[in-house]
Amino acid sequence: MKEKLRSWALWVSMAALVVFCVKEFGGVDISASVNGLLNVLCPVLVGFGIVNNPNSRTTL
């Protein structure tokens, strides 16, 4: 479990999930261009964290 928690990809995907949830459900008002970027980037980063191997910190 300690090795999984040291994975950078896990923390990037968790941060993206938090940002996406705050943006969608928190009612944060941001510009349309940033909103469009976050609508694409956040789910991609979350998906990357799901398919990544969290047992290795050095490989994807």
PQR file with spaces between the fields and no chain letter, atoms N, CA, C, O and H, PARSE charges and radii, in Angstrom:
ATOM       1  N    MET     1       0.825   -1.193    0.000 -0.4000 1.5000
ATOM       2  CA   MET     1       0.000    0.000    0.000 -0.0000 2.0000
ATOM       3  C    MET     1       0.871    1.259    0.000  0.5500 1.7000
ATOM       4  O    MET     1       0.522    2.252   -0.639 -0.5500 1.4000
ATOM       5  N    LYS     2       2.006    1.224    0.716 -0.4000 1.5000
ATOM       6  CA   LYS     2       2.886    2.387    0.754 -0.0000 2.0000
ATOM       7  C    LYS     2       3.413    2.725   -0.629  0.5500 1.7000
ATOM       8  O    LYS     2       3.543    3.899   -0.974 -0.5500 1.4000
ATOM       9  H    LYS     2       2.289    0.417    1.234  0.4000 1.0000
ATOM      10  N    GLU     3       3.716    1.707   -1.423 -0.4000 1.5000
ATOM      11  CA   GLU     3       4.229    1.936   -2.775 -0.0000 2.0000
ATOM      12  C    GLU     3       3.169    2.589   -3.650  0.5500 1.7000
ATOM      13  O    GLU     3       3.490    3.447   -4.473 -0.5500 1.4000
ATOM      14  H    GLU     3       3.610    0.753   -1.143  0.4000 1.0000
ATOM      15  N    LYS     4       1.937    2.202   -3.487 -0.4000 1.5000
ATOM      16  CA   LYS     4       0.851    2.803   -4.260 -0.0000 2.0000
ATOM      17  C    LYS     4       0.663    4.271   -3.904  0.5500 1.7000
ATOM      18  O    LYS     4       0.372    5.086   -4.780 -0.5500 1.4000
ATOM      19  H    LYS     4       1.676    1.505   -2.819  0.4000 1.0000
ATOM      20  N    LEU     5       0.825    4.615   -2.645 -0.4000 1.5000
ATOM      21  CA   LEU     5       0.652    5.996   -2.214 -0.0000 2.0000
ATOM      22  C    LEU     5       1.818    6.883   -2.629  0.5500 1.7000
ATOM      23  O    LEU     5       1.693    8.107   -2.589 -0.5500 1.4000
ATOM      24  H    LEU     5       1.061    3.953   -1.933  0.4000 1.0000
ATOM      25  N    ARG     6       2.934    6.311   -3.022 -0.4000 1.5000
ATOM      26  CA   ARG     6       4.090    7.086   -3.480 -0.0000 2.0000
ATOM      27  C    ARG     6       4.068    7.325   -4.992  0.5500 1.7000
ATOM      28  O    ARG     6       4.954    7.996   -5.522 -0.5500 1.4000
ATOM      29  H    ARG     6       3.036    5.317   -3.054  0.4000 1.0000
ATOM      30  N    SER     7       3.089    6.795   -5.674 -0.4000 1.5000
ATOM      31  CA   SER     7       2.997    6.932   -7.118 -0.0000 2.0000
ATOM      32  C    SER     7       2.569    8.354   -7.489  0.5500 1.7000
ATOM      33  O    SER     7       1.532    8.831   -7.028 -0.5500 1.4000
ATOM      34  H    SER     7       2.369    6.250   -5.244  0.4000 1.0000
ATOM      35  N    TRP     8       3.363    9.026   -8.319 -0.4000 1.5000
ATOM      36  CA   TRP     8       3.038   10.391   -8.725 -0.0000 2.0000
ATOM      37  C    TRP     8       1.782   10.423   -9.596  0.5500 1.7000
ATOM      38  O    TRP     8       1.007   11.378   -9.541 -0.5500 1.4000
ATOM      39  H    TRP     8       4.206    8.639   -8.693  0.4000 1.0000
ATOM      40  N    ALA     9       1.588    9.393  -10.386 -0.4000 1.5000
ATOM      41  CA   ALA     9       0.411    9.347  -11.259 -0.0000 2.0000
ATOM      42  C    ALA     9      -0.883    9.258  -10.443  0.5500 1.7000
ATOM      43  O    ALA     9      -1.904    9.826  -10.830 -0.5500 1.4000
ATOM      44  H    ALA     9       2.217    8.617  -10.431  0.4000 1.0000
ATOM      45  N    LEU    10      -0.837    8.556   -9.332 -0.4000 1.5000
ATOM      46  CA   LEU    10      -2.001    8.467   -8.454 -0.0000 2.0000
ATOM      47  C    LEU    10      -2.378    9.844   -7.922  0.5500 1.7000
ATOM      48  O    LEU    10      -3.555   10.205   -7.917 -0.5500 1.4000
ATOM      49  H    LEU    10      -0.007    8.094   -9.017  0.4000 1.0000
ATOM      50  N    TRP    11      -1.399   10.609   -7.478 -0.4000 1.5000
ATOM      51  CA   TRP    11      -1.674   11.921   -6.905 -0.0000 2.0000
ATOM      52  C    TRP    11      -2.089   12.930   -7.962  0.5500 1.7000
ATOM      53  O    TRP    11      -2.902   13.812   -7.685 -0.5500 1.4000
ATOM      54  H    TRP    11      -0.443   10.316   -7.482  0.4000 1.0000
ATOM      55  N    VAL    12      -1.547   12.818   -9.167 -0.4000 1.5000
ATOM      56  CA   VAL    12      -1.975   13.699  -10.257 -0.0000 2.0000
ATOM      57  C    VAL    12      -3.430   13.416  -10.611  0.5500 1.7000
ATOM      58  O    VAL    12      -4.215   14.343  -10.810 -0.5500 1.4000
ATOM      59  H    VAL    12      -0.886   12.101   -9.393  0.4000 1.0000
ATOM      60  N    SER    13      -3.788   12.144  -10.688 -0.4000 1.5000
ATOM      61  CA   SER    13      -5.171   11.804  -11.030 -0.0000 2.0000
ATOM      62  C    SER    13      -6.133   12.191   -9.912  0.5500 1.7000
ATOM      63  O    SER    13      -7.255   12.615  -10.189 -0.5500 1.4000
ATOM      64  H    SER    13      -3.150   11.391  -10.527  0.4000 1.0000
ATOM      65  N    MET    14      -5.721   12.054   -8.669 -0.4000 1.5000
ATOM      66  CA   MET    14      -6.585   12.468   -7.553 -0.0000 2.0000
ATOM      67  C    MET    14      -6.783   13.986   -7.554  0.5500 1.7000
ATOM      68  O    MET    14      -7.890   14.465   -7.306 -0.5500 1.4000
ATOM      69  H    MET    14      -4.809   11.709   -8.445  0.4000 1.0000
ATOM      70  N    ALA    15      -5.723   14.741   -7.828 -0.4000 1.5000
ATOM      71  CA   ALA    15      -5.832   16.198   -7.889 -0.0000 2.0000
ATOM      72  C    ALA    15      -6.745   16.613   -9.039  0.5500 1.7000
ATOM      73  O    ALA    15      -7.550   17.533   -8.891 -0.5500 1.4000
ATOM      74  H    ALA    15      -4.823   14.352   -8.029  0.4000 1.0000
ATOM      75  N    ALA    16      -6.626   15.941  -10.183 -0.4000 1.5000
ATOM      76  CA   ALA    16      -7.495   16.250  -11.320 -0.0000 2.0000
ATOM      77  C    ALA    16      -8.949   15.946  -10.994  0.5500 1.7000
ATOM      78  O    ALA    16      -9.843   16.695  -11.387 -0.5500 1.4000
ATOM      79  H    ALA    16      -5.973   15.193  -10.303  0.4000 1.0000
ATOM      80  N    LEU    17      -9.190   14.860  -10.284 -0.4000 1.5000
ATOM      81  CA   LEU    17     -10.550   14.516   -9.889 -0.0000 2.0000
ATOM      82  C    LEU    17     -11.135   15.567   -8.949  0.5500 1.7000
ATOM      83  O    LEU    17     -12.297   15.948   -9.089 -0.5500 1.4000
ATOM      84  H    LEU    17      -8.464   14.252   -9.965  0.4000 1.0000
ATOM      85  N    VAL    18     -10.345   16.028   -8.004 -0.4000 1.5000
ATOM      86  CA   VAL    18     -10.805   17.056   -7.068 -0.0000 2.0000
ATOM      87  C    VAL    18     -11.114   18.354   -7.809  0.5500 1.7000
ATOM      88  O    VAL    18     -12.152   18.972   -7.574 -0.5500 1.4000
ATOM      89  H    VAL    18      -9.401   15.718   -7.891  0.4000 1.0000
ATOM      90  N    VAL    19     -10.213   18.771   -8.706 -0.4000 1.5000
ATOM      91  CA   VAL    19     -10.435   19.999   -9.472 -0.0000 2.0000
ATOM      92  C    VAL    19     -11.696   19.876  -10.322  0.5500 1.7000
ATOM      93  O    VAL    19     -12.497   20.809  -10.385 -0.5500 1.4000
ATOM      94  H    VAL    19      -9.370   18.269   -8.897  0.4000 1.0000
ATOM      95  N    PHE    20     -11.873   18.735  -10.971 -0.4000 1.5000
ATOM      96  CA   PHE    20     -13.046   18.528  -11.814 -0.0000 2.0000
ATOM      97  C    PHE    20     -14.328   18.566  -10.989  0.5500 1.7000
ATOM      98  O    PHE    20     -15.305   19.191  -11.401 -0.5500 1.4000
ATOM      99  H    PHE    20     -11.223   17.977  -10.919  0.4000 1.0000
ATOM     100  N    CYS    21     -14.341   17.914   -9.843 -0.4000 1.5000
ATOM     101  CA   CYS    21     -15.540   17.901   -8.994 -0.0000 2.0000
ATOM     102  C    CYS    21     -15.850   19.288   -8.437  0.5500 1.7000
ATOM     103  O    CYS    21     -17.012   19.689   -8.386 -0.5500 1.4000
ATOM     104  H    CYS    21     -13.547   17.405   -9.509  0.4000 1.0000
ATOM     105  N    VAL    22     -14.824   20.020   -8.021 -0.4000 1.5000
ATOM     106  CA   VAL    22     -15.049   21.368   -7.508 -0.0000 2.0000
ATOM     107  C    VAL    22     -15.589   22.265   -8.611  0.5500 1.7000
ATOM     108  O    VAL    22     -16.484   23.077   -8.378 -0.5500 1.4000
ATOM     109  H    VAL    22     -13.879   19.694   -8.063  0.4000 1.0000
ATOM     110  N    LYS    23     -15.036   22.114   -9.822 -0.4000 1.5000
ATOM     111  CA   LYS    23     -15.496   22.934  -10.946 -0.0000 2.0000
ATOM     112  C    LYS    23     -16.944   22.616  -11.308  0.5500 1.7000
ATOM     113  O    LYS    23     -17.739   23.525  -11.546 -0.5500 1.4000
ATOM     114  H    LYS    23     -14.309   21.454  -10.011  0.4000 1.0000
ATOM     115  N    GLU    24     -17.284   21.343  -11.349 -0.4000 1.5000
ATOM     116  CA   GLU    24     -18.629   20.945  -11.763 -0.0000 2.0000
ATOM     117  C    GLU    24     -19.680   21.169  -10.683  0.5500 1.7000
ATOM     118  O    GLU    24     -20.766   21.671  -10.973 -0.5500 1.4000
ATOM     119  H    GLU    24     -16.638   20.604  -11.155  0.4000 1.0000
ATOM     120  N    PHE    25     -19.375   20.809   -9.457 -0.4000 1.5000
ATOM     121  CA   PHE    25     -20.386   20.827   -8.399 -0.0000 2.0000
ATOM     122  C    PHE    25     -20.266   22.015   -7.454  0.5500 1.7000
ATOM     123  O    PHE    25     -21.197   22.307   -6.704 -0.5500 1.4000
ATOM     124  H    PHE    25     -18.492   20.402   -9.221  0.4000 1.0000
ATOM     125  N    GLY    26     -19.133   22.698   -7.483 -0.4000 1.5000
ATOM     126  CA   GLY    26     -18.934   23.828   -6.588 -0.0000 2.0000
ATOM     127  C    GLY    26     -19.402   25.146   -7.146  0.5500 1.7000
ATOM     128  O    GLY    26     -19.460   26.142   -6.424 -0.5500 1.4000
ATOM     129  H    GLY    26     -18.376   22.461   -8.093  0.4000 1.0000
ATOM     130  N    GLY    27     -19.737   25.172   -8.422 -0.4000 1.5000
ATOM     131  CA   GLY    27     -20.209   26.408   -9.018 -0.0000 2.0000
ATOM     132  C    GLY    27     -19.119   27.448   -9.192  0.5500 1.7000
ATOM     133  O    GLY    27     -19.389   28.645   -9.095 -0.5500 1.4000
ATOM     134  H    GLY    27     -19.690   24.363   -9.009  0.4000 1.0000
ATOM     135  N    VAL    28     -17.893   27.015   -9.447 -0.4000 1.5000
ATOM     136  CA   VAL    28     -16.789   27.941   -9.647 -0.0000 2.0000
ATOM     137  C    VAL    28     -16.945   28.599  -11.011  0.5500 1.7000
ATOM     138  O    VAL    28     -17.124   27.913  -12.017 -0.5500 1.4000
ATOM     139  H    VAL    28     -17.674   26.042   -9.525  0.4000 1.0000
ATOM     140  N    ASP    29     -16.877   29.920  -11.047 -0.4000 1.5000
ATOM     141  CA   ASP    29     -17.047   30.666  -12.292 -0.0000 2.0000
ATOM     142  C    ASP    29     -15.670   30.959  -12.890  0.5500 1.7000
ATOM     143  O    ASP    29     -14.883   31.714  -12.319 -0.5500 1.4000
ATOM     144  H    ASP    29     -16.732   30.478  -10.230  0.4000 1.0000
ATOM     145  N    ILE    30     -15.389   30.348  -14.050 -0.4000 1.5000
ATOM     146  CA   ILE    30     -14.119   30.564  -14.737 -0.0000 2.0000
ATOM     147  C    ILE    30     -14.399   30.904  -16.194  0.5500 1.7000
ATOM     148  O    ILE    30     -15.524   30.756  -16.672 -0.5500 1.4000
ATOM     149  H    ILE    30     -16.028   29.735  -14.514  0.4000 1.0000
ATOM     150  N    SER    31     -13.378   31.355  -16.886 -0.4000 1.5000
ATOM     151  CA   SER    31     -13.579   31.750  -18.286 -0.0000 2.0000
ATOM     152  C    SER    31     -13.902   30.535  -19.157  0.5500 1.7000
ATOM     153  O    SER    31     -13.630   29.394  -18.782 -0.5500 1.4000
ATOM     154  H    SER    31     -12.464   31.475  -16.498  0.4000 1.0000
ATOM     155  N    ALA    32     -14.477   30.800  -20.306 -0.4000 1.5000
ATOM     156  CA   ALA    32     -14.911   29.721  -21.198 -0.0000 2.0000
ATOM     157  C    ALA    32     -13.736   28.919  -21.737  0.5500 1.7000
ATOM     158  O    ALA    32     -13.847   27.704  -21.899 -0.5500 1.4000
ATOM     159  H    ALA    32     -14.697   31.727  -20.610  0.4000 1.0000
ATOM     160  N    SER    33     -12.616   29.570  -22.018 -0.4000 1.5000
ATOM     161  CA   SER    33     -11.463   28.837  -22.550 -0.0000 2.0000
ATOM     162  C    SER    33     -10.855   27.916  -21.500  0.5500 1.7000
ATOM     163  O    SER    33     -10.487   26.783  -21.812 -0.5500 1.4000
ATOM     164  H    SER    33     -12.525   30.557  -21.886  0.4000 1.0000
ATOM     165  N    VAL    34     -10.746   28.383  -20.271 -0.4000 1.5000
ATOM     166  CA   VAL    34     -10.219   27.539  -19.190 -0.0000 2.0000
ATOM     167  C    VAL    34     -11.192   26.413  -18.882  0.5500 1.7000
ATOM     168  O    VAL    34     -10.771   25.287  -18.616 -0.5500 1.4000
ATOM     169  H    VAL    34     -11.045   29.303  -20.017  0.4000 1.0000
ATOM     170  N    ASN    35     -12.473   26.698  -18.915 -0.4000 1.5000
ATOM     171  CA   ASN    35     -13.493   25.691  -18.678 -0.0000 2.0000
ATOM     172  C    ASN    35     -13.414   24.580  -19.726  0.5500 1.7000
ATOM     173  O    ASN    35     -13.499   23.399  -19.388 -0.5500 1.4000
ATOM     174  H    ASN    35     -12.815   27.613  -19.131  0.4000 1.0000
ATOM     175  N    GLY    36     -13.252   24.955  -20.994 -0.4000 1.5000
ATOM     176  CA   GLY    36     -13.113   23.962  -22.057 -0.0000 2.0000
ATOM     177  C    GLY    36     -11.873   23.116  -21.886  0.5500 1.7000
ATOM     178  O    GLY    36     -11.907   21.905  -22.106 -0.5500 1.4000
ATOM     179  H    GLY    36     -13.183   25.915  -21.269  0.4000 1.0000
ATOM     180  N    LEU    37     -10.771   23.747  -21.494 -0.4000 1.5000
ATOM     181  CA   LEU    37      -9.531   23.000  -21.259 -0.0000 2.0000
ATOM     182  C    LEU    37      -9.685   22.013  -20.108  0.5500 1.7000
ATOM     183  O    LEU    37      -9.251   20.866  -20.208 -0.5500 1.4000
ATOM     184  H    LEU    37     -10.743   24.731  -21.315  0.4000 1.0000
ATOM     185  N    LEU    38     -10.294   22.454  -19.029 -0.4000 1.5000
ATOM     186  CA   LEU    38     -10.487   21.573  -17.880 -0.0000 2.0000
ATOM     187  C    LEU    38     -11.463   20.441  -18.183  0.5500 1.7000
ATOM     188  O    LEU    38     -11.320   19.341  -17.650 -0.5500 1.4000
ATOM     189  H    LEU    38     -10.646   23.386  -18.948  0.4000 1.0000
ATOM     190  N    ASN    39     -12.455   20.702  -19.036 -0.4000 1.5000
ATOM     191  CA   ASN    39     -13.399   19.642  -19.414 -0.0000 2.0000
ATOM     192  C    ASN    39     -12.711   18.522  -20.184  0.5500 1.7000
ATOM     193  O    ASN    39     -13.181   17.384  -20.165 -0.5500 1.4000
ATOM     194  H    ASN    39     -12.572   21.596  -19.469  0.4000 1.0000
ATOM     195  N    VAL    40     -11.623   18.821  -20.850 -0.4000 1.5000
ATOM     196  CA   VAL    40     -10.881   17.804  -21.601 -0.0000 2.0000
ATOM     197  C    VAL    40      -9.754   17.219  -20.764  0.5500 1.7000
ATOM     198  O    VAL    40      -9.574   16.002  -20.728 -0.5500 1.4000
ATOM     199  H    VAL    40     -11.242   19.745  -20.865  0.4000 1.0000
ATOM     200  N    LEU    41      -8.996   18.075  -20.091 -0.4000 1.5000
ATOM     201  CA   LEU    41      -7.783   17.644  -19.414 -0.0000 2.0000
ATOM     202  C    LEU    41      -8.049   16.824  -18.145  0.5500 1.7000
ATOM     203  O    LEU    41      -7.389   15.810  -17.920 -0.5500 1.4000
ATOM     204  H    LEU    41      -9.142   19.064  -20.120  0.4000 1.0000
ATOM     205  N    CYS    42      -8.987   17.245  -17.332 -0.4000 1.5000
ATOM     206  CA   CYS    42      -9.233   16.551  -16.063 -0.0000 2.0000
ATOM     207  C    CYS    42      -9.664   15.094  -16.241  0.5500 1.7000
ATOM     208  O    CYS    42      -9.088   14.224  -15.588 -0.5500 1.4000
ATOM     209  H    CYS    42      -9.523   18.069  -17.515  0.4000 1.0000
ATOM     210  N    PRO    43     -10.643   14.787  -17.087 -0.5600 1.5000
ATOM     211  CA   PRO    43     -11.002   13.372  -17.275  0.2800 2.0000
ATOM     212  C    PRO    43      -9.862   12.528  -17.865  0.5500 1.7000
ATOM     213  O    PRO    43      -9.724   11.349  -17.541 -0.5500 1.4000
ATOM     214  N    VAL    44      -9.057   13.138  -18.723 -0.4000 1.5000
ATOM     215  CA   VAL    44      -7.917   12.403  -19.282 -0.0000 2.0000
ATOM     216  C    VAL    44      -6.919   12.053  -18.181  0.5500 1.7000
ATOM     217  O    VAL    44      -6.413   10.932  -18.141 -0.5500 1.4000
ATOM     218  H    VAL    44      -9.169   14.097  -18.985  0.4000 1.0000
ATOM     219  N    LEU    45      -6.633   12.990  -17.296 -0.4000 1.5000
ATOM     220  CA   LEU    45      -5.699   12.721  -16.196 -0.0000 2.0000
ATOM     221  C    LEU    45      -6.269   11.695  -15.215  0.5500 1.7000
ATOM     222  O    LEU    45      -5.527   10.855  -14.708 -0.5500 1.4000
ATOM     223  H    LEU    45      -7.044   13.901  -17.328  0.4000 1.0000
ATOM     224  N    VAL    46      -7.554   11.751  -14.946 -0.4000 1.5000
ATOM     225  CA   VAL    46      -8.177   10.760  -14.070 -0.0000 2.0000
ATOM     226  C    VAL    46      -8.107    9.375  -14.711  0.5500 1.7000
ATOM     227  O    VAL    46      -7.787    8.393  -14.042 -0.5500 1.4000
ATOM     228  H    VAL    46      -8.157   12.434  -15.359  0.4000 1.0000
ATOM     229  N    GLY    47      -8.404    9.301  -15.993 -0.4000 1.5000
ATOM     230  CA   GLY    47      -8.306    8.025  -16.704 -0.0000 2.0000
ATOM     231  C    GLY    47      -6.888    7.495  -16.716  0.5500 1.7000
ATOM     232  O    GLY    47      -6.674    6.290  -16.581 -0.5500 1.4000
ATOM     233  H    GLY    47      -8.664   10.099  -16.536  0.4000 1.0000
ATOM     234  N    PHE    48      -5.910    8.384  -16.877 -0.4000 1.5000
ATOM     235  CA   PHE    48      -4.510    7.979  -16.832 -0.0000 2.0000
ATOM     236  C    PHE    48      -4.161    7.356  -15.483  0.5500 1.7000
ATOM     237  O    PHE    48      -3.429    6.368  -15.420 -0.5500 1.4000
ATOM     238  H    PHE    48      -6.084    9.363  -16.986  0.4000 1.0000
ATOM     239  N    GLY    49      -4.678    7.928  -14.422 -0.4000 1.5000
ATOM     240  CA   GLY    49      -4.419    7.371  -13.092 -0.0000 2.0000
ATOM     241  C    GLY    49      -5.086    6.025  -12.890  0.5500 1.7000
ATOM     242  O    GLY    49      -4.582    5.199  -12.128 -0.5500 1.4000
ATOM     243  H    GLY    49      -5.272    8.731  -14.473  0.4000 1.0000
ATOM     244  N    ILE    50      -6.204    5.785  -13.551 -0.4000 1.5000
ATOM     245  CA   ILE    50      -6.895    4.503  -13.422 -0.0000 2.0000
ATOM     246  C    ILE    50      -6.140    3.398  -14.146  0.5500 1.7000
ATOM     247  O    ILE    50      -6.011    2.293  -13.619 -0.5500 1.4000
ATOM     248  H    ILE    50      -6.613    6.456  -14.169  0.4000 1.0000
ATOM     249  N    VAL    51      -5.639    3.679  -15.346 -0.4000 1.5000
ATOM     250  CA   VAL    51      -4.968    2.634  -16.123 -0.0000 2.0000
ATOM     251  C    VAL    51      -3.487    2.499  -15.788  0.5500 1.7000
ATOM     252  O    VAL    51      -2.836    1.568  -16.260 -0.5500 1.4000
ATOM     253  H    VAL    51      -5.744    4.576  -15.774  0.4000 1.0000
ATOM     254  N    ASN    52      -2.946    3.404  -14.987 -0.4000 1.5000
ATOM     255  CA   ASN    52      -1.537    3.355  -14.625 -0.0000 2.0000
ATOM     256  C    ASN    52      -1.281    2.264  -13.589  0.5500 1.7000
ATOM     257  O    ASN    52      -2.172    1.900  -12.821 -0.5500 1.4000
ATOM     258  H    ASN    52      -3.476    4.160  -14.603  0.4000 1.0000
ATOM     259  N    ASN    53      -0.053    1.748  -13.580 -0.4000 1.5000
ATOM     260  CA   ASN    53       0.360    0.758  -12.589 -0.0000 2.0000
ATOM     261  C    ASN    53       0.867    1.491  -11.356  0.5500 1.7000
ATOM     262  O    ASN    53       1.975    2.026  -11.393 -0.5500 1.4000
ATOM     263  H    ASN    53       0.670    2.044  -14.204  0.4000 1.0000
ATOM     264  N    PRO    54       0.106    1.540  -10.264 -0.5600 1.5000
ATOM     265  CA   PRO    54       0.545    2.291   -9.100  0.2800 2.0000
ATOM     266  C    PRO    54       1.615    1.585   -8.266  0.5500 1.7000
ATOM     267  O    PRO    54       2.095    2.146   -7.281 -0.5500 1.4000
ATOM     268  N    ASN    55       1.991    0.377   -8.644 -0.4000 1.5000
ATOM     269  CA   ASN    55       3.014   -0.337   -7.896 -0.0000 2.0000
ATOM     270  C    ASN    55       4.423    0.079   -8.276  0.5500 1.7000
ATOM     271  O    ASN    55       5.379   -0.301   -7.599 -0.5500 1.4000
ATOM     272  H    ASN    55       1.601   -0.079   -9.444  0.4000 1.0000
ATOM     273  N    SER    56       4.571    0.846   -9.337 -0.4000 1.5000
ATOM     274  CA   SER    56       5.886    1.279   -9.776 -0.0000 2.0000
ATOM     275  C    SER    56       5.902    2.789   -9.891  0.5500 1.7000
ATOM     276  O    SER    56       5.078    3.373  -10.594 -0.5500 1.4000
ATOM     277  H    SER    56       3.794    1.154   -9.886  0.4000 1.0000
ATOM     278  N    ARG    57       6.859    3.437   -9.187 -0.4000 1.5000
ATOM     279  CA   ARG    57       6.940    4.891   -9.235 -0.0000 2.0000
ATOM     280  C    ARG    57       7.672    5.384  -10.467  0.5500 1.7000
ATOM     281  O    ARG    57       7.526    6.552  -10.828 -0.5500 1.4000
ATOM     282  H    ARG    57       7.529    2.963   -8.616  0.4000 1.0000
ATOM     283  N    THR    58       8.446    4.547  -11.121 -0.4000 1.5000
ATOM     284  CA   THR    58       9.301    5.002  -12.210 -0.0000 2.0000
ATOM     285  C    THR    58       8.737    4.689  -13.587  0.5500 1.7000
ATOM     286  O    THR    58       9.127    5.342  -14.555 -0.5500 1.4000
ATOM     287  H    THR    58       8.564    3.598  -10.827  0.4000 1.0000
ATOM     288  N    THR    59       7.850    3.733  -13.719 -0.4000 1.5000
ATOM     289  CA   THR    59       7.320    3.377  -15.025 -0.0000 2.0000
ATOM     290  C    THR    59       5.832    3.733  -15.105  0.5500 1.7000
ATOM     291  O    THR    59       5.156    3.869  -14.085 -0.5500 1.4000
ATOM     292  H    THR    59       7.533    3.203  -12.932  0.4000 1.0000
ATOM     293  N    LEU    60       5.347    3.877  -16.321 -0.4000 1.5000
ATOM     294  CA   LEU    60       3.936    4.219  -16.520 -0.0000 2.0000
ATOM     295  C    LEU    60       3.083    3.019  -16.546  0.5500 1.7000
ATOM     296  O    LEU    60       1.867    3.129  -16.705 -0.5500 1.4000
ATOM     297  H    LEU    60       5.897    3.766  -17.149  0.4000 1.0000
